[in-house]
Amino acid sequence: MNFCRKAAIASIAICVCGTIPLTPPALGQTRDEGPWWPHAVWGPEDQVGASNWITPEKILEAISLVKTGKVYEMGHIYERGMPLLGSRSFAMFLVPGTPGADSGLVFNEEFLSAEIGQVGTQFDGFGHIGKRVQMEDGTVADVFYNGVTFDDMRSRNGLLQLGVEKIKPYFTRGILIDVAGYKKLEILPNDYEVTMSDVRGAMAVQGLDENQIDPGDALFFNFGWGSLWDEPERMLNNWGRRPLVAQDVLDWIIGRSPSVVGWDTGASGAGHAQLIMMNGIPNMEFMNYRELIDDGAFEFMFVFTPLRLKGATGSPGRPLAIR
C-alpha cells in the first residue's frame, strides 16, 4: 500500500481534538502488525524514523543553500523562569570547586535537575508518545512508534528501544512557513485552527512552491507564539487555547515526508500521535524564528544534533539555520 495512503488510513484511529484517546480501539492488532506498524517505508526494525532521510546526498544539497554564512539561532536559552508545562522543572546550580593545594587553580561546575528532553526548545523522540491499544489476544499494551510496546522498552534507567540517541544528526534543507505573518498578525488568536488555505497562502507570499518540498526537508511553522517566550504566565495561561493545525494540514505534512517538523508552540496530541507515533516524523517545540522572520529567511540549511542521551524520550539542543 502507498505510504501516504496507509498513513491517512492509520490516522483515523486518532482524534483531532488535541488529546490521545485512551479507549482501546476494536480488536485485531497483533504484536507484529497493527494500525500504524510496521512502518511502510523503513520496516519493522527501524528506530530512527524520518531521520533516515538525512543521507550524504541530502547534506550536500543543504550545503548548497549556504550563500552568506550567516547563522540564526532557532532555539531559546535554557534558564530558570522559562515557560514550563505542568509540573516540569528546570533547576541549575553552580558548584564551585576547591582550589588545588599546590597549583591554586579554581574551577566551577554545575548541577542540573530537569526533565531535560521535555523543557524549553525540545526535540521529541519516538519514546515520547504512544497509545493504549487492545491486542487481538485481549491484552492491553501501550504502543509506540513501529509497534514497540512500553513493556518492550521499560527500564529504570531509560528506554531500551526508541531512545533519542539513535536519531541521526540533522543537516538538511529547512523551510519556515510564516502563518502569523501571512495573516498580518504578531500572534494567531486563541483557538485558531490553521488550515491548508493558510499554509498555501503563506508559502505563496514567501515565494515557496509546495511541489518543491522534498522528502527529508525540515518544515517549520510560525504562529507568533515565540513572542510570548518572555511572558511565561501569558503563554501558560493560554496554553489550552493555543493555535493548532487542522487535520488536512497534518495529512499534507505527512504527505511531504519531512525529516522533522517544528513549531513555535507545542503540537496537539493528534499532531504528536500522527507525526511521531504513526509516521516516524520527530517533532520540535518552542522554536525561535525572530531573526529569520526579520531577515525574510524562509529557506536555509538546518542543523541540529539531538544529544546522545541513551534511553531518553527527547533532547534539548541548539538548532541553527545557516544561509
C-alpha positions as CSV (number, residue, x, y, z in Angstrom):
1,M,0.0,0.0,0.0
2,N,1.2,3.5,-0.7
3,F,2.9,5.0,2.4
4,C,0.8,8.2,2.4
5,R,-2.4,6.4,1.9
6,K,-1.6,4.0,4.7
7,A,-0.7,6.9,6.9
8,A,-4.0,8.5,6.2
9,I,-5.9,5.3,7.0
10,A,-4.0,4.9,10.2
11,S,-4.8,8.4,11.2
12,I,-8.5,7.5,11.6
13,A,-7.6,5.9,14.9
14,I,-6.6,9.2,16.4
15,C,-9.0,12.1,17.3
16,V,-8.0,15.6,16.4
17,C,-9.3,17.4,19.5
18,G,-5.8,17.7,21.0
19,T,-5.7,14.6,23.1
20,I,-4.9,10.9,22.5
21,P,-7.9,8.8,23.3
22,L,-7.2,6.0,25.8
23,T,-10.3,4.0,25.0
24,P,-9.0,0.8,23.2
25,P,-9.9,0.5,19.6
26,A,-11.5,-2.6,18.0
27,L,-9.7,-5.9,18.4
28,G,-7.5,-7.1,15.6
29,Q,-3.9,-5.9,16.3
30,T,-1.2,-8.4,16.7
31,R,2.3,-7.9,18.1
32,D,3.7,-8.0,14.5
33,E,1.1,-5.8,12.8
34,G,-1.3,-3.1,13.8
35,P,-3.0,0.1,12.7
36,W,0.3,2.0,12.3
37,W,3.0,-0.7,12.4
38,P,5.3,-1.9,10.9
39,H,6.4,1.3,9.2
40,A,5.6,1.2,5.5
41,V,8.9,2.7,4.4
42,W,11.6,2.0,7.0
43,G,10.4,-1.5,8.0
44,P,9.6,-3.3,11.3
45,E,13.1,-2.9,12.9
46,D,13.5,0.8,12.4
47,Q,14.1,3.1,15.4
48,V,15.3,6.3,13.7
49,G,12.2,7.2,11.6
50,A,12.4,10.1,9.2
51,S,16.0,11.0,10.2
52,N,16.7,8.1,7.7
53,W,16.2,10.8,5.0
54,I,19.4,12.5,6.1
55,T,21.8,11.0,3.6
56,P,25.2,12.3,2.3
57,E,23.3,13.4,-0.8
58,K,20.8,15.3,1.3
59,I,23.5,17.0,3.3
60,L,25.3,18.2,0.1
61,E,22.0,19.6,-1.2
62,A,21.6,21.5,2.1
63,I,25.1,22.9,2.0
64,S,24.4,24.4,-1.5
65,L,21.8,26.7,0.2
66,V,24.6,28.5,2.2
67,K,25.5,31.7,0.4
68,T,26.4,34.2,3.1
69,G,27.4,32.1,6.1
70,K,25.0,33.9,8.4
71,V,23.9,31.8,11.3
72,Y,20.5,32.1,13.0
73,E,19.6,30.8,16.4
74,M,16.4,28.8,16.2
75,G,16.2,27.8,19.9
76,H,15.6,29.7,23.2
77,I,18.1,29.9,26.0
78,Y,17.6,27.3,28.8
79,E,17.1,29.1,32.1
80,R,15.1,29.4,35.3
81,G,11.9,31.3,34.5
82,M,11.3,29.9,31.0
83,P,7.8,28.6,30.4
84,L,7.4,25.1,31.8
85,L,4.3,23.0,31.2
86,G,2.6,21.3,34.2
87,S,5.0,20.2,36.9
88,R,8.0,20.0,34.7
89,S,11.1,21.6,36.2
90,F,14.5,23.1,35.3
91,A,17.0,24.0,38.0
92,M,20.7,24.6,37.5
93,F,23.0,25.2,40.5
94,L,26.6,26.4,40.4
95,V,29.1,24.1,42.1
96,P,32.4,25.9,42.9
97,G,35.5,23.8,43.1
98,T,38.0,23.7,45.8
99,P,41.4,25.4,45.0
100,G,44.2,23.0,44.3
101,A,46.6,22.7,47.2
102,D,49.7,23.1,45.0
103,S,48.5,25.0,41.9
104,G,46.0,27.4,43.3
105,L,43.7,26.8,40.4
106,V,40.0,27.2,40.9
107,F,37.1,26.0,38.8
108,N,33.3,25.9,38.5
109,E,30.9,23.1,37.6
110,E,27.1,22.9,37.5
111,F,24.4,20.6,38.7
112,L,21.3,20.3,36.6
113,S,18.0,18.9,37.7
114,A,15.4,18.9,34.8
115,E,13.2,16.9,32.6
116,I,15.9,17.6,30.2
117,G,14.3,16.3,27.0
118,Q,10.9,17.9,27.5
119,V,11.6,21.5,28.6
120,G,12.4,24.6,26.6
121,T,13.3,24.2,22.9
122,Q,12.9,20.5,22.6
123,F,13.1,17.5,20.2
124,D,10.5,14.8,20.8
125,G,11.8,11.4,20.1
126,F,9.9,8.1,19.4
127,G,9.7,7.0,23.0
128,H,7.8,10.2,24.0
129,I,4.3,9.4,22.7
130,G,2.3,6.2,22.4
131,K,-1.3,4.9,22.6
132,R,-3.1,2.3,24.6
133,V,-4.2,-0.5,22.3
134,Q,-6.2,-3.7,22.9
135,M,-4.4,-6.5,21.1
136,E,-6.0,-9.5,19.3
137,D,-5.4,-11.8,22.3
138,G,-7.3,-9.4,24.6
139,T,-4.3,-7.9,26.4
140,V,-3.8,-4.2,26.5
141,A,-0.5,-2.6,25.6
142,D,0.9,0.9,25.4
143,V,2.3,1.0,21.9
144,F,4.8,3.5,20.4
145,Y,6.5,4.0,17.1
146,N,6.8,0.9,14.9
147,G,4.8,-1.3,17.3
148,V,7.3,-1.1,20.2
149,T,5.4,-1.5,23.4
150,F,6.3,0.1,26.7
151,D,6.9,-3.3,28.2
152,D,9.4,-3.9,25.4
153,M,11.4,-0.8,26.3
154,R,10.7,-0.5,30.0
155,S,13.8,0.2,32.1
156,R,14.5,2.1,35.3
157,N,17.5,3.8,33.7
158,G,15.9,4.8,30.4
159,L,14.3,3.3,27.3
160,L,15.8,0.0,26.0
161,Q,14.4,0.8,22.5
162,L,13.5,4.1,20.7
163,G,16.0,6.1,22.7
164,V,16.8,9.5,21.3
165,E,20.5,8.6,21.0
166,K,19.6,6.6,17.8
167,I,18.4,9.6,15.9
168,K,20.7,10.8,13.1
169,P,22.1,14.3,13.1
170,Y,20.2,16.8,11.0
171,F,21.9,18.6,8.2
172,T,19.1,19.4,5.7
173,R,17.1,22.0,3.9
174,G,14.8,24.0,6.3
175,I,11.6,25.7,5.2
176,L,9.8,28.2,7.5
177,I,6.1,28.8,6.8
178,D,5.1,32.1,8.5
179,V,1.4,31.7,9.0
180,A,1.1,34.6,11.5
181,G,2.9,36.9,9.1
182,Y,0.6,35.9,6.3
183,K,-2.4,36.8,8.4
184,K,-0.6,40.1,9.2
185,L,-0.7,39.2,13.0
186,E,2.0,39.2,15.6
187,I,0.4,36.2,17.1
188,L,-2.5,34.0,15.9
189,P,-5.7,34.3,18.1
190,N,-6.5,31.8,20.8
191,D,-8.2,28.6,19.4
192,Y,-7.2,29.4,15.9
193,E,-7.2,26.4,13.5
194,V,-4.5,26.7,10.8
195,T,-5.9,25.5,7.5
196,M,-4.3,24.4,4.2
197,S,-5.5,27.8,2.8
198,D,-3.3,29.5,5.4
199,V,-0.3,27.3,4.7
200,R,-0.6,27.7,0.9
201,G,-1.2,31.4,1.3
202,A,1.8,31.9,3.4
203,M,4.0,29.9,1.0
204,A,2.8,31.9,-1.9
205,V,3.6,35.2,-0.2
206,Q,7.1,33.8,0.6
207,G,7.7,32.6,-2.9
208,L,7.8,28.9,-1.9
209,D,6.4,26.1,-4.1
210,E,4.9,23.2,-2.2
211,N,5.7,20.9,-5.1
212,Q,9.4,21.7,-4.5
213,I,9.3,20.3,-0.9
214,D,11.4,17.2,-1.0
215,P,11.5,14.2,1.3
216,G,13.8,14.9,4.2
217,D,13.3,18.6,4.3
218,A,12.6,20.1,7.7
219,L,9.3,22.0,7.9
220,F,8.8,24.8,10.5
221,F,5.6,26.8,11.3
222,N,5.4,30.2,12.8
223,F,2.2,31.0,14.8
224,G,3.6,34.0,16.6
225,W,3.9,32.2,19.9
226,G,7.6,32.8,20.1
227,S,6.8,36.4,21.0
228,L,5.3,35.1,24.3
229,W,8.5,33.3,25.4
230,D,9.4,36.2,27.7
231,E,5.9,36.3,29.1
232,P,5.7,32.7,30.5
233,E,2.5,33.4,32.6
234,R,0.6,34.6,29.5
235,M,1.9,31.7,27.4
236,L,1.0,29.1,30.0
237,N,-2.4,30.6,30.9
238,N,-3.4,30.4,27.3
239,W,-1.8,27.0,26.6
240,G,-5.1,25.1,26.3
241,R,-6.2,27.6,23.6
242,R,-3.0,27.8,21.6
243,P,-3.4,27.6,17.8
244,L,-3.4,24.1,16.3
245,V,-3.3,22.8,12.7
246,A,-6.3,21.3,11.0
247,Q,-6.4,17.6,10.0
248,D,-5.8,18.5,6.4
249,V,-2.6,20.2,7.3
250,L,-1.4,17.2,9.2
251,D,-2.2,15.0,6.2
252,W,-0.3,17.4,4.0
253,I,2.7,17.4,6.2
254,I,2.8,13.6,6.3
255,G,2.5,13.5,2.5
256,R,5.5,15.7,2.1
257,S,7.7,13.2,4.1
258,P,9.7,15.7,6.1
259,S,12.6,14.6,8.3
260,V,11.3,16.7,11.3
261,V,8.5,19.3,11.9
262,G,8.9,22.3,14.2
263,W,6.5,24.8,15.9
264,D,7.0,27.9,18.0
265,T,4.4,26.4,20.3
266,G,3.6,22.8,21.1
267,A,1.9,20.2,18.9
268,S,-1.5,18.9,19.7
269,G,-2.0,15.4,20.9
270,A,-3.2,14.5,17.5
271,G,-0.1,16.0,15.9
272,H,2.1,14.2,18.3
273,A,0.4,10.9,17.6
274,Q,0.1,11.1,13.8
275,L,3.6,12.5,13.2
276,I,5.8,10.8,15.8
277,M,4.0,7.6,16.6
278,M,2.3,6.7,13.3
279,N,4.7,8.1,10.8
280,G,8.1,8.3,12.5
281,I,8.4,12.1,12.0
282,P,10.0,13.7,15.0
283,N,8.6,16.9,16.5
284,M,10.4,20.1,17.7
285,E,8.6,22.5,20.0
286,F,9.1,26.1,21.3
287,M,11.2,27.2,18.3
288,N,12.5,30.7,17.9
289,Y,12.1,32.3,14.5
290,R,12.5,36.0,15.3
291,E,15.8,36.6,13.4
292,L,14.8,34.5,10.5
293,I,11.5,36.4,10.0
294,D,13.2,39.8,10.4
295,D,15.5,38.9,7.5
296,G,12.8,37.2,5.4
297,A,14.9,34.0,5.6
298,F,12.4,31.2,4.8
299,E,14.7,28.7,3.2
300,F,18.1,27.7,4.8
301,M,20.3,24.9,5.8
302,F,19.0,23.4,9.1
303,V,21.5,21.9,11.6
304,F,20.5,20.1,14.8
305,T,22.1,17.2,16.6
306,P,20.0,15.7,19.4
307,L,22.1,14.9,22.5
308,R,23.0,11.2,22.7
309,L,21.2,10.7,25.9
310,K,20.8,6.9,26.0
311,G,17.3,5.8,26.5
312,A,15.9,9.4,26.6
313,T,12.4,10.3,25.2
314,G,13.7,13.6,23.8
315,S,16.5,16.1,23.8
316,P,17.4,19.7,24.3
317,G,19.8,21.3,21.8
318,R,20.8,24.3,19.8
319,P,19.0,24.3,16.4
320,L,20.6,26.5,13.8
321,A,19.7,27.9,10.4
322,I,22.5,28.9,8.0
323,R,22.1,30.9,4.8
